[in-house]
Amino acid sequence: MNRKEFGQLLATLRQDLDWTQFQLAEYSNIDEAVISQIERGVKKYFESELLISLANALQLTTLERREFILATSGLDQRQLVRQPSSGATTDTNHPTKILDHLIETLKCIQLPAFISDVYGDAIAANQTVIDFFRIPASLLSAAAQLPAGYNTMRMTFNRDLIGRTHVSDNWDAYAMATMASYRAATLRYRAKPYFKYLLNIFRDPIEYPLFDRFWKRVSSLETDLSVDSDRFHYRHEVYGEIQYMTARITTFTAFGEVFLLTYLPLDSHTSEIFTQIYKEAGNGVIRLAPWPEKPKF
């Protein structure tokens, strides 16, 4: 992102903590005038010490810090990927080709898996993951008419608690791992209008009574998340005690990263459950949220 966009991002991160520019300057030991210059996009060069001080003051996790530093490159997303030339071909600028390839891969995965974007919108899911979470077809159909209907945060934190239904114990750990991954993946996009729209929805205390609590708790975790993967161990409402981890394959595009997430079993019981679900579900894939187009605000 360019300097103006990075300035907007810094302002968004500061405001998320309910801080003024003066408070951020105090906590980071950086002159308030410099904070103002960054947020207005007029400061062109960022010293490494300055960035470290900002990351520390903003209480960013390790994975969030990586995204924060990458955001200071000054480059547009389209400049971060290779451009087509006479000597090389790339599909990074062709969303249809990218998505078609990912969906074909998704069809071949014999485990619960889905595709999501940098906003946490589920773009497509295989029938195995839908059956594992026991999401009825009627709910998926209705989600198309709801704000953030296919977003992973809705599946986890909406008052219906779709994600919590099948976790009969240890839901706090499940929710924290999900939120930590979400915060890291979305960091560079926090100042985008679509993300602000999503956050406004998720902070509705009636529809999402637990979202804000977990959003704020991530930064205060004593155990830092340094691996781009989540590990889950809990008792499923139907399948009993299960253990799995998520494996994230990232596709870099001119429109932001796209993630293919697969659930890998960590014990024989979970492996048997996933195999059973796949045999019953088949290799069907359901398209969900649009990509890369998003609503305009």
Phi, psi and omega per residue, in radians:
M1 nan 2.644 -3.136
N2 -1.343 3.088 -3.039
R3 -1.106 -0.638 3.125
K4 -1.149 -0.746 3.131
E5 -1.150 -0.673 3.101
F6 -1.138 -0.661 3.089
G7 -1.058 -0.710 3.098
Q8 -1.139 -0.659 3.110
L9 -1.118 -0.809 3.135
L10 -1.049 -0.744 3.122
A11 -1.076 -0.699 3.129
T12 -1.125 -0.767 3.117
L13 -1.114 -0.686 3.116
R14 -1.142 -0.831 -3.103
Q15 -1.136 -0.510 3.113
D16 -1.103 -0.447 3.090
L17 -1.632 0.052 -3.112
D18 1.080 0.670 3.138
W19 -1.838 2.603 2.951
T20 -1.498 2.984 3.051
Q21 -1.074 -0.629 3.130
F22 -1.101 -0.739 -3.137
Q23 -1.155 -0.736 3.092
L24 -1.086 -0.693 3.099
A25 -1.077 -0.722 3.129
E26 -1.138 -0.817 -3.069
Y27 -1.238 -0.509 -3.107
S28 -1.687 -0.137 -3.087
N29 1.043 0.708 3.109
I30 -2.114 2.459 -3.130
D31 -0.980 2.427 3.117
E32 -1.038 -0.596 3.124
A33 -1.088 -0.631 3.126
V34 -1.201 -0.737 3.080
I35 -1.002 -0.772 3.132
S36 -1.097 -0.740 3.126
Q37 -1.082 -0.717 3.133
I38 -1.130 -0.829 -3.077
E39 -1.169 -0.473 3.089
R40 -1.494 -0.109 3.093
G41 1.389 0.301 -3.091
V42 -1.702 -0.262 3.088
K43 -1.475 2.140 -3.004
K44 -1.683 -0.447 -3.071
Y45 -2.114 2.283 -3.130
F46 -1.965 1.989 3.070
E47 -1.195 2.582 -3.105
S48 -1.049 -0.671 3.140
E49 -1.103 -0.639 3.129
L50 -1.120 -0.784 -3.116
L51 -1.142 -0.697 3.114
I52 -1.122 -0.724 3.131
S53 -1.115 -0.711 3.112
L54 -1.143 -0.792 -3.129
A55 -1.078 -0.707 3.118
N56 -1.149 -0.789 -3.107
A57 -1.134 -0.626 -3.114
L58 -1.394 -0.021 3.064
Q59 1.076 0.676 -3.105
L60 -1.340 2.468 3.049
T61 -1.288 3.013 3.140
T62 -1.006 -0.825 -3.128
L63 -1.184 -0.592 3.084
E64 -1.211 -0.649 3.121
R65 -1.077 -0.705 3.108
R66 -1.011 -0.808 3.136
E67 -1.169 -0.651 3.136
F68 -1.098 -0.810 -3.140
I69 -1.145 -0.719 3.112
L70 -1.059 -0.587 -3.127
A71 -1.161 -0.307 -3.113
T72 -1.502 0.066 -3.060
S73 -1.115 -0.458 -3.111
G74 1.465 0.098 -3.090
L75 -1.810 2.559 3.028
D76 -1.294 2.703 -3.127
Q77 -0.960 -0.659 -3.125
R78 -1.190 -0.403 3.122
Q79 -1.457 -0.234 -3.106
L80 -1.410 -0.276 -3.134
V81 -1.915 2.746 -3.112
R82 -1.155 2.445 -3.141
Q83 -1.677 2.557 3.105
P84 -1.042 2.505 3.110
S85 -2.616 3.073 -3.140
S86 -1.147 -0.420 -3.086
G87 -1.744 -0.093 -3.088
A88 -2.670 2.550 3.074
T89 -2.006 2.574 3.118
T90 -2.674 2.564 3.122
D91 -1.778 0.194 -3.027
T92 -1.070 -0.357 -3.130
N93 -1.805 0.146 -3.083
H94 -2.062 1.597 -3.052
P95 -1.027 -0.651 -3.125
T96 -1.126 -0.770 3.119
K97 -1.125 -0.725 3.138
I98 -1.057 -0.859 -3.075
L99 -1.198 -0.693 3.106
D100 -1.038 -0.747 3.137
H101 -1.120 -0.757 -3.124
L102 -1.154 -0.673 -3.139
I103 -1.197 -0.671 3.069
E104 -1.092 -0.671 3.074
T105 -1.144 -0.740 -3.134
L106 -1.029 -0.652 3.135
K107 -1.121 -0.458 -3.076
C108 -1.527 -0.239 -3.075
I109 -1.427 2.126 -3.083
Q110 -1.673 0.667 3.120
L111 -2.469 2.868 3.035
P112 -1.026 2.291 -3.107
A113 -2.787 2.674 3.063
F114 -2.687 2.905 -3.139
I115 -1.968 2.296 3.103
S116 -2.332 2.896 3.133
D117 -1.958 -3.010 -3.052
V118 -1.197 -0.230 3.115
Y119 -1.669 -0.030 -3.098
G120 1.476 0.150 3.070
D121 -1.333 2.268 3.068
A122 -1.368 1.994 -3.081
I123 -1.428 -0.692 3.125
A124 -2.740 2.690 -3.141
A125 -2.510 2.562 3.039
N126 -1.448 2.810 -3.069
Q127 -1.128 -0.431 -3.133
T128 -1.121 -0.787 -3.134
V129 -1.215 -0.576 3.103
I130 -1.155 -0.723 3.125
D131 -1.253 -0.595 3.123
F132 -1.093 -0.743 3.105
F133 -1.482 -0.042 3.061
R134 0.989 0.836 3.135
I135 -1.595 2.016 -3.107
P136 -1.193 2.637 -3.135
A137 -1.031 -0.627 -3.141
S138 -1.087 -0.638 -3.141
L139 -1.235 -0.691 3.093
L140 -1.112 -0.715 3.138
S141 -1.148 -0.739 -3.137
A142 -1.183 -0.524 -3.095
A143 -1.074 -0.468 -3.129
A144 -1.095 -0.410 -3.113
Q145 -1.687 -0.007 -3.063
L146 -1.824 2.558 3.018
P147 -1.035 2.264 -3.133
A148 1.020 0.570 -3.032
G149 -0.987 -0.629 -3.094
Y150 -1.879 0.270 -3.125
N151 -1.375 2.516 -3.122
T152 -1.091 -0.489 3.115
M153 -1.214 -0.585 3.073
R154 -1.177 -0.724 -3.126
M155 -1.129 -0.455 -3.088
T156 -1.702 -0.720 -2.929
F157 -2.022 -0.073 3.080
N158 -1.043 2.705 -3.064
R159 -1.046 -0.367 3.065
D160 -1.262 -0.322 3.093
L161 0.863 0.955 -3.135
I162 -1.006 -0.779 -3.112
G163 -1.197 -0.523 -3.079
R164 -1.365 -0.403 -3.040
T165 -0.975 -0.705 -3.052
H166 -1.620 0.016 3.100
V167 -1.837 1.789 -3.068
S168 -1.480 -0.164 3.044
D169 -2.653 2.857 3.040
N170 1.055 0.589 -3.100
W171 -1.215 -0.541 3.136
D172 -1.013 -0.799 3.133
A173 -1.121 -0.689 3.103
Y174 -1.069 -0.807 -3.112
A175 -1.176 -0.692 -3.133
M176 -1.139 -0.754 3.125
A177 -1.103 -0.730 3.118
T178 -1.108 -0.756 -3.125
M179 -1.189 -0.710 3.139
A180 -1.054 -0.742 3.109
S181 -1.144 -0.702 -3.127
Y182 -1.118 -0.779 -3.137
R183 -1.091 -0.706 -3.135
A184 -1.178 -0.782 -3.085
A185 -1.166 -0.530 -3.052
T186 -1.670 -0.074 -2.940
L187 -0.961 -0.830 -3.084
R188 -1.204 -0.138 -3.054
Y189 -2.005 0.191 -3.052
R190 -1.115 -0.503 -3.104
A191 -1.554 -0.037 -3.139
K192 -1.257 2.514 -3.118
P193 -0.982 -0.679 -3.096
Y194 -1.169 -0.663 3.118
F195 -1.191 -0.704 3.110
K196 -1.069 -0.644 3.073
Y197 -1.083 -0.790 3.131
L198 -1.098 -0.794 -3.086
L199 -1.118 -0.630 3.094
N200 -1.090 -0.655 3.101
I201 -1.191 -0.830 -3.048
F202 -1.191 -0.374 -3.132
R203 -1.585 0.187 3.010
D204 -1.290 1.956 -3.037
P205 -1.154 -0.290 3.125
I206 -1.476 -0.837 -3.112
E207 -1.381 -0.553 -3.102
Y208 -2.291 1.229 -3.010
P209 -1.116 -0.370 -3.070
L210 -1.908 -0.153 -3.032
F211 -1.039 -0.934 -3.027
D212 -1.110 -0.614 3.117
R213 -1.058 -0.826 -3.112
F214 -1.306 -0.571 3.080
W215 -1.005 -0.767 -3.102
K216 -1.373 -0.478 -3.077
R217 -1.256 -0.433 -3.059
V218 -1.000 -0.769 -3.093
S219 -1.174 -0.381 -3.095
S220 -1.687 0.086 -3.138
L221 -1.111 2.390 3.093
E222 -1.313 -0.523 3.125
T223 -1.710 2.021 -3.093
D224 -1.422 2.433 3.086
L225 -1.515 1.952 -3.093
S226 -2.052 -0.012 3.132
V227 -1.987 2.316 -3.094
D228 -1.395 0.976 -3.122
S229 -2.803 2.661 3.132
D230 -2.077 2.517 3.109
R231 -2.043 2.312 -3.076
F232 -2.194 2.429 3.102
H233 -2.542 1.913 -3.117
Y234 -2.770 3.035 3.122
R235 -1.687 2.042 3.126
H236 -1.366 2.509 -3.085
E237 -1.059 -0.476 -3.095
V238 -1.964 -0.739 -2.967
Y239 -1.684 0.032 3.107
G240 1.384 -2.739 -3.070
E241 -1.260 2.171 -3.132
I242 -2.266 2.714 3.094
Q243 -2.420 2.261 3.083
Y244 -2.721 2.882 3.032
M245 -2.256 2.715 3.093
T246 -1.685 2.304 3.053
A247 -1.870 2.194 -3.037
R248 -1.934 2.064 3.040
I249 -1.813 2.163 -3.049
T250 -1.777 2.269 3.012
T251 -1.880 2.139 -3.122
F252 -1.577 2.220 -3.110
T253 -2.326 2.961 3.098
A254 -1.263 -0.103 -3.079
F255 -1.980 0.236 -3.071
G256 1.852 2.880 -3.110
E257 -1.253 2.627 3.013
V258 -2.157 2.375 -3.017
F259 -2.015 2.287 2.995
L260 -1.811 1.936 -3.079
L261 -1.838 2.201 3.130
T262 -2.106 2.437 3.130
Y263 -1.616 2.029 -3.101
L264 -1.782 2.146 -3.133
P265 -1.185 2.515 -3.120
L266 -1.983 0.058 3.012
D267 -2.625 2.933 -3.041
S268 -1.140 -0.634 -3.134
H269 -1.105 -0.833 3.138
T270 -1.103 -0.687 3.105
S271 -1.041 -0.754 3.122
E272 -1.131 -0.692 3.134
I273 -1.114 -0.817 -3.135
F274 -1.092 -0.708 3.119
T275 -1.110 -0.745 3.121
Q276 -1.076 -0.802 -3.126
I277 -1.101 -0.756 -3.130
Y278 -1.085 -0.749 -3.136
K279 -1.060 -0.627 -3.136
E280 -1.409 -0.553 -3.053
A281 -1.526 -0.566 -3.059
G282 1.389 -2.956 -3.048
N283 -1.792 0.480 3.130
G284 -1.203 2.605 3.114
V285 -2.237 2.386 3.140
I286 -1.965 2.199 3.052
R287 -1.359 2.424 -3.069
L288 -2.173 -1.805 -3.059
A289 -1.274 2.604 3.098
P290 -1.239 2.645 3.080
W291 -2.732 2.438 0.009
P292 -1.533 -0.053 -3.102
E293 -1.177 2.440 3.093
K294 -2.303 2.736 3.112
P295 -1.012 2.543 3.123
K296 -1.638 2.428 3.140
F297 -2.281 nan nan
